[in-house]
Amino acid sequence: MPATVLTARALLLDMDGTLVNSDAVVERIWRGWAERHGLDGDEVLKVVHGRQGHASMALLLPGRPVEQNLADNARMLAEETADMDGVVAVPGAVEFMAALRTAGLAHALVTSADVPLSTARMAAAGLPLPDVRITAESVGASKPDPEGFLKGAAELGVDPADCVVFEDSGAGITAGRAAGMRVVGIGPRAGSHRPDVAVRDLRDVRVEALGGGAIRLYAGAYGLGEQRNSRQR
């Protein structure tokens, strides 16, 4: 299938599952949490990707006091920040980030992780931190709320309609679409959530500068879900 061609003025990048493969840590931490609360670990892992921890807890334990979720979340963030075992770059991420920097293309990190965790994971994966970063501390609402992506666009001074989001999770894809942005889905989690185009990983993405701040993006679909936007835009 030919690559989808998109034009944009900024790229908004999720971290976990998109740039960084942290699944091993996420699974260790959340299976432990599930066991402590008598929940099925497999079902918990279906919920937690893309969301802030306290937002996942609110869905998994409805009626639980917010204060308990926030306290649990703080402890788990500290555990995750101390555990970099198995954290690696998603294939193609190193080259992709280098291409963005070399060409001077506008981009931002928009992650549900906090500053310490995002800094540690990007470093463990050998990836540079973008100059613009929207983290858990930056927003009042977790993905799937679009606040983080809208803030990223505002920080870059770009209209939301001129942004392309890179995401792996259902919560993140929903957030990107709610922000009025096009979404490139990364990896196997993304396909069932109907991104505009789905790719295996960042090896299937190429970017180039068009001049005047415009970006041309080539994303090679490989059959994850429906390719909804096959025309240049």
C-alpha positions in Angstrom: 0.0 0.0 0.0 1.5 3.4 -0.9 2.4 5.9 1.8 -0.1 8.5 3.0 1.2 12.0 2.4 0.3 14.7 4.9 1.3 18.3 5.2 1.5 20.0 8.6 3.2 22.8 10.5 3.9 20.9 13.7 4.2 17.4 15.0 3.0 16.5 18.5 4.6 13.3 19.8 3.4 11.0 22.5 6.3 9.2 24.4 5.5 5.8 25.7 4.7 3.3 22.9 5.4 6.0 20.3 9.0 7.1 20.8 9.9 4.9 23.8 9.1 1.2 24.4 8.5 1.1 28.1 6.0 -1.8 28.1 8.1 -4.0 30.3 8.2 -1.5 33.1 4.5 -0.5 32.7 3.5 -4.2 32.9 5.6 -4.9 36.0 4.3 -1.8 37.9 0.6 -2.2 36.9 0.4 -5.9 37.4 1.7 -5.4 40.9 -0.9 -2.7 41.5 -3.6 -4.9 40.1 -2.6 -7.8 42.4 -2.7 -5.5 45.5 -6.2 -4.5 44.6 -7.6 -7.9 43.6 -7.9 -6.9 39.9 -7.1 -8.9 36.8 -3.8 -7.7 35.4 -4.7 -8.3 31.8 -7.8 -6.2 32.1 -5.9 -3.4 33.9 -3.3 -3.2 31.1 -6.1 -2.7 28.6 -6.9 0.6 30.4 -3.7 2.2 31.5 -1.8 3.0 28.3 -1.9 6.6 27.4 -3.6 7.9 30.5 -2.2 9.4 33.7 -2.1 6.8 36.5 -4.7 8.5 38.7 -7.1 8.7 35.7 -6.7 4.9 35.1 -7.3 4.2 38.7 -10.5 6.2 38.7 -11.8 4.0 35.8 -10.6 0.8 37.4 -11.8 1.5 41.0 -14.9 3.8 40.6 -15.9 5.5 43.7 -12.4 5.4 45.3 -11.4 8.7 46.8 -9.4 11.0 44.5 -6.8 11.5 47.2 -6.0 7.8 47.3 -5.6 7.7 43.6 -3.3 10.7 43.6 -1.2 9.2 46.4 -1.0 5.9 44.6 -0.1 7.6 41.4 2.8 9.5 43.0 4.2 6.3 44.5 4.0 4.5 41.2 5.6 7.4 39.2 8.5 7.2 41.6 8.8 3.5 41.1 8.6 3.8 37.3 11.2 6.6 37.3 13.6 4.3 39.2 13.0 1.4 36.9 14.6 1.7 33.4 15.1 -2.0 32.9 13.9 -2.8 29.4 13.3 0.8 28.3 14.5 1.2 24.7 13.7 3.4 21.8 10.9 2.4 19.4 12.5 1.3 16.1 13.2 4.3 14.0 12.8 6.8 16.8 16.4 7.9 17.0 16.6 8.6 13.3 13.1 10.3 13.3 14.0 12.7 16.1 17.4 13.4 14.5 15.6 14.3 11.2 13.2 16.7 13.0 16.1 18.5 14.7 18.3 18.6 11.6 15.5 20.1 9.5 14.4 22.4 12.3 10.8 21.2 12.1 8.4 22.3 14.8 7.6 19.5 17.3 6.6 18.9 20.9 6.4 16.0 23.3 2.9 15.5 24.7 3.0 12.8 27.4 1.0 11.6 30.3 4.3 11.0 32.2 5.6 13.7 34.6 8.8 15.6 34.1 11.1 13.2 36.0 9.7 10.1 34.3 9.7 11.5 30.8 13.2 12.9 31.3 14.5 9.5 32.6 12.8 7.4 29.9 13.9 9.6 27.0 17.5 9.5 28.3 17.3 5.7 28.8 16.2 5.4 25.2 18.9 7.7 23.9 16.4 10.3 22.6 16.7 14.1 22.9 14.0 16.0 24.7 12.2 18.4 22.4 12.4 22.1 23.5 8.6 22.1 24.0 7.2 19.5 26.4 3.7 19.1 27.7 3.8 16.7 30.7 1.4 15.6 33.4 2.2 18.8 35.4 1.1 20.9 32.4 -2.5 19.9 32.2 -5.6 19.6 34.4 -7.1 16.6 32.5 -5.5 13.4 31.3 -5.8 12.0 27.8 -8.3 11.2 26.3 -9.1 14.9 27.0 -7.5 17.0 24.2 -6.0 19.6 26.6 -2.4 18.4 26.3 -2.4 18.4 22.5 -4.1 21.8 22.4 -1.5 23.2 24.7 1.3 21.7 22.6 -0.1 23.5 19.5 -0.5 26.7 21.4 3.1 26.5 22.7 4.3 26.1 19.2 2.1 28.8 17.9 0.4 26.5 15.4 -3.3 26.1 14.7 -4.6 22.6 15.8 -5.7 21.8 12.3 -2.1 22.2 11.1 -0.8 19.6 13.6 -0.3 15.9 13.2 -0.3 13.7 16.4 1.8 10.6 16.8 0.2 8.1 19.2 0.0 4.5 20.1 -2.9 4.3 22.6 -6.7 4.5 22.3 -6.8 7.3 24.9 -4.1 9.3 23.0 -5.7 8.8 19.5 -9.1 9.9 20.9 -7.4 13.0 22.4 -5.7 13.9 19.2 -8.9 13.6 17.2 -10.8 15.6 19.8 -8.2 18.4 19.4 -9.1 18.5 15.7 -5.8 17.1 14.6 -4.8 14.2 12.3 -3.3 11.2 13.9 -0.6 8.7 12.9 -1.0 5.5 14.9 2.2 3.8 15.9 2.4 0.1 16.6 -0.1 -2.7 17.2 -2.2 -0.9 19.9 -3.1 1.9 17.5 -4.8 0.1 14.7 -8.1 -0.7 16.3 -8.7 3.0 17.3 -9.0 4.3 13.8 -6.1 6.7 13.4 -5.8 8.5 10.1 -3.0 6.1 9.1 -1.3 3.3 11.1 2.3 2.3 10.8 4.4 -0.4 12.3 6.8 2.0 13.9 8.8 5.1 13.1 10.8 3.3 10.4 7.7 3.7 8.3 7.7 7.5 8.6 9.7 10.1 6.7 9.6 13.9 7.1 10.9 16.7 5.0 10.9 20.5 5.2 8.9 22.3 2.5 10.0 25.9 3.5 8.2 28.5 5.5 7.7 26.1 8.4 5.7 23.6 6.4 6.3 19.9 6.9 5.6 17.0 4.4 5.1 13.7 6.1 5.1 10.3 4.5 3.6 7.5 6.6 3.6 4.0 5.1 0.4 2.2 6.2 0.9 -1.5 6.7 -2.6 -2.8 7.4 -3.4 -1.9 11.1 -7.0 -0.8 10.8 -8.5 1.3 8.1 -6.3 3.9 6.3 -8.8 6.8 6.5 -6.8 9.6 4.9 -5.0 8.4 1.8 -4.9 11.8 0.1 -2.5 14.6 0.5 -3.7 17.3 2.9 
